[in-house]
């Protein structure tokens, strides 16, 4: 399946959000995620299924000054 992850075309075998996060090594991090411009609450991640062509934005917090 092909997804757009943070603006980049990404080929993956993942069909769920948890599987994609594991494949991309995002496990156990503080994240905000949107699928097709809709924020997915953390409580819904386990049930979030992905489809070919979905646009995924994974945002990690940063500190700066």
Rosetta blueprint (number, residue, H / E / L):
1 X L
2 X E
3 X E
4 X E
5 X E
6 X L
7 X L
8 X E
9 X E
10 X E
11 X E
12 X L
13 X L
14 X L
15 X L
16 X E
17 X H
18 X H
19 X H
20 X H
21 X H
22 X H
23 X H
24 X L
25 X L
26 X L
27 X L
28 X L
29 X L
30 X L
31 X E
32 X E
33 X E
34 X E
35 X E
36 X L
37 X L
38 X E
39 X E
40 X L
41 X L
42 X H
43 X H
44 X H
45 X H
46 X H
47 X H
48 X L
49 X E
50 X L
51 X L
52 X L
53 X L
54 X L
55 X E
56 X E
57 X E
58 X E
59 X E
60 X E
61 X L
62 X L
63 X L
64 X L
65 X L
